[in-house]
Amino acid sequence: MQLRDHHGLELSGASAAAAENYRQAVHAYHCNAGDPFAPLEAALAERPDFVMAHVLTAYMTLLGGNAETQRVGAEAFAAAKSLPATRREQGHLAAIGSLLAGEIRAAARILEDVSVEFPRDVLALQAGQLMDFLLGDSRNLRDRIGRALPAWSEGMPDHHAILGMHAFGLEETALYDRAEAAGRRAVELEPRNNWAQHAVAHVLEMQDRRAEGVVWMTQDNTAWVPESLLAVHNWWHLGLFHLGLGDVEAALALYDGPIYGTASDMPFDMADAAAMLWRLKLLGVDVGDRWDRLAQVYAASPRGQYAFDDAHAMMAFVGAGREAEAQAVLAAQTTAADGPGDNAVFAAEVGRPVCEALWAFGQGDAPRAVDLLRNVRHRLPRFGGSHAQRDVFDLTLIEAARQGGEQSLERALRAERASANPLAGPRSTPLAA
């Protein structure tokens, strides 16, 4: 008889002990906290044909991983793709295959179908939502989870994970009150749920509730901190709160500590570091050799694979004054635009013009930066990220308008921001978001 997990889903190739190890790994993945790899390795050591253990390994290493971890994901897929598997598991494997081919949209759609048939497959929901994030698909960030909600109720195992994911989707579609309530409830159920913690931080960021944000991250719940797998991003949010309050020193201290005190070559971490330094640049803050150290990591990393990452690489190269590397980013975007996979669209429609705009801004050509960013700003979601992350490009547009002497445009852009967020106070600096 086929072994099933605690949601009644079949687990091909599992034993009872391997399934328990897998359960521990999945819980860590849901929380973005703890070590999911050790129990996964134990599960696969006992049952090398355990399909879903290979699947989880692939998701954890392919989505947002560096070149080394992505090789691990490719190996996990190779080990699992020919194993006996259920229809649900075959869906996961098909999604991973599409992901490896650079077809993120196809992978996201496959997992959508898996979730429609198996709404209690939390892994399908979580991996699918991360793909929605990479695609900048705000509506599906919310609705992927919303479609599964009728299968869930208070008290069920993993309900905190569903609430945390729904909170982020609600926030990205500007349903802030509901997002905050869902996120806070998720944290009540599981204080280590980094994704839910982060969803509430997004709400507070988008509503300009900076002081509340500092309290949320440092006092209301600190259980997210130990063994956090989302630590850099959550500390980055705290840094944004401090910047919004005008406390540059606190933001720099966070950068030199948990954000990028120890250099990371993980793309998500590097993007957070670049975006923080770029916001400081917009304020006219001298960040010393921080740009050089970050640019050195970017120079050793591949380009042309994901346009959102390349835009942040361009920030680093502009900040460090590394023209050769900056030009290589532009060349990589041109090549990517003619290449295979979804990144071709990301690069052609958004990545290349954004990178050109950042380069122009760094060269003091504010009018060109303004023109390029105005042309592309309403397409920015097409190359991924969250509203809070993409806001750095609007902030750059405002500062470019100021530097270029386009006072009417600057005034209009600030009025636009104030109108979009009636809870916010006066916007006197380019970093008021």
C-alpha positions, 0 to 999 in steps of 0.5 A, spaced: 500 500 500 502 506 498 505 511 503 501 517 504 503 524 508 499 527 513 495 531 508 493 524 504 497 525 498 501 519 496 509 519 496 512 514 491 518 510 494 518 513 501 518 509 507 515 511 514 522 513 516 524 517 510 517 520 510 518 523 517 524 526 515 521 529 508 516 532 513 521 535 517 524 538 511 518 541 508 516 544 515 523 548 514 521 550 507 514 552 509 518 556 514 524 558 511 527 557 517 532 551 519 535 546 515 531 542 510 537 539 507 539 534 513 533 531 513 532 530 506 539 527 505 537 522 510 530 521 507 534 519 500 540 515 503 534 510 506 530 511 500 533 513 493 527 512 489 523 517 494 520 522 488 518 528 492 524 528 496 528 529 490 522 534 488 523 538 494 531 538 493 530 541 486 525 546 488 530 549 494 536 549 489 533 551 482 529 557 485 533 563 487 540 559 487 547 560 485 550 556 479 553 551 484 546 549 488 542 549 481 547 544 479 544 540 485 537 541 483 539 539 476 542 532 479 535 531 483 531 532 477 535 527 473 535 522 479 527 522 479 525 523 472 524 516 470 522 513 477 515 511 478 511 516 480 503 518 481 500 523 477 501 529 482 508 527 482 509 527 475 506 534 475 511 536 479 517 533 475 514 536 469 514 543 472 521 542 474 523 540 467 520 546 464 524 550 470 530 547 467 529 549 460 528 556 462 520 556 461 518 559 468 511 560 465 510 553 463 512 551 470 507 555 474 502 553 469 503 546 471 503 547 478 497 551 478 494 545 475 497 540 480 494 545 485 487 545 482 487 537 483 490 537 489 489 543 493 492 540 500 499 540 496 502 545 500 509 544 496 506 545 489 502 552 492 509 554 495 513 553 489 508 555 484 507 562 488 515 563 488 515 562 480 509 567 480 514 572 484 519 571 479 514 572 473 511 579 477 504 575 476 501 579 482 494 576 481 496 569 481 501 570 487 494 571 490 489 567 486 494 561 486 492 560 494 485 563 494 483 557 489 486 552 494 483 556 500 476 552 501 480 545 502 483 549 508 481 550 515 483 553 522 487 547 526 489 543 520 497 542 519 501 547 515 495 552 515 500 557 517 504 556 511 497 557 507 496 563 511 503 566 510 502 565 502 495 568 502 498 574 506 503 576 501 499 575 495 493 579 498 499 585 499 501 584 492 494 586 490 493 592 495 488 588 499 493 591 505 488 590 511 486 582 509 494 581 508 496 584 514 490 580 518 492 573 514 500 574 516 499 576 523 495 570 524 500 565 520 505 568 525 501 567 531 500 559 529 508 559 527 512 564 529 518 562 525 514 563 519 519 567 515 514 568 509 508 571 513 513 575 517 515 578 511 508 579 508 506 583 514 513 587 513 511 588 505 504 591 508 507 596 513 512 598 507 507 599 502 503 603 507 509 607 509 508 605 517 515 605 518 516 606 525 511 600 526 515 596 521 521 597 526 517 594 532 514 588 528 521 586 525 525 587 532 520 586 538 513 584 536 516 577 533 523 575 533 522 568 533 523 569 525 531 570 526 534 564 528 536 559 522 532 564 518 533 562 510 530 569 508 534 573 513 537 577 508 531 579 505 527 580 512 533 584 515 533 588 508 526 590 510 528 593 516 533 597 513 528 600 508 524 602 515 530 605 517 531 609 511 524 611 511 525 614 518 531 618 515 536 613 520 541 612 515 546 609 520 541 604 522 541 602 515 548 602 514 549 598 520 544 592 518 548 592 511 554 591 514 551 586 519 546 581 517 544 584 510 551 583 506 556 583 512 558 576 509 558 576 502 553 572 498 553 569 491 546 568 492 542 572 487 536 574 492 541 576 497 545 580 492 539 584 489 537 586 496 544 588 497 545 592 491 538 595 492 540 598 499 546 601 496 542 604 490 537 607 495 543 610 499 546 613 492 539 616 491 540 620 497 547 622 496 550 617 501 557 615 500 558 608 502 565 607 501 568 601 498 561 597 499 560 598 492 566 595 490 566 589 494 559 587 491 561 589 484 566 583 485 561 578 487 557 580 481 563 580 476 564 573 478 557 571 477 553 569 470 549 574 467 544 574 462 540 568 465 534 573 469 533 580 467 531 582 474 538 580 477 542 583 471 538 590 473 541 589 480 548 587 477 548 594 473 547 598 479 553 594 483 557 596 476 555 603 476 556 604 483 563 601 483 564 605 476 566 599 473 564 600 465 567 594 462 562 590 467 556 594 466 557 594 458 557 586 459 551 587 462 548 590 456 551 585 452 548 580 456 541 583 455 541 583 448 544 576 447 538 574 452 533 578 448 534 573 442 535 567 446 530 561 449 526 561 455 522 566 458 528 571 460 528 573 452 521 577 454 524 579 460 530 582 457 527 585 451 521 588 454 524 590 461 531 588 462 535 592 457 531 599 457 532 598 465 539 597 465 540 602 460 537 607 464 541 605 470 547 606 466 545 613 463 543 615 470 550 613 473 553 617 467 550 623 469 545 623 463 539 624 467 534 626 461 536 619 458 535 616 464 528 619 465 526 617 458 528 610 458 524 609 465 518 613 463 517 608 457 518 602 461 516 603 468 509 600 467 512 594 464 516 593 470 512 587 473 514 583 467 521 582 469 519 579 476 520 582 484 515 585 488 512 592 488 517 594 494 523 591 490 521 594 484 520 601 487 527 602 487 526 604 479 520 609 481 525 612 486 530 613 480 526 616 476 524 621 481 531 623 482 533 623 475 527 628 474 530 632 479 537 632 477 535 633 470 531 640 472 524 637 470 521 640 476 514 639 473 515 632 472 518 631 479 512 634 482 507 630 478 511 623 480 511 625 488 503 627 487 502 620 484 505 617 490 502 620 495 495 619 491 497 612 491 498 611 498 493 616 502 496 613 509 503 616 508 505 623 510 509 628 506 514 625 501 520 630 502 525 625 500 526 620 494 526 614 499 519 616 502 515 610 499 
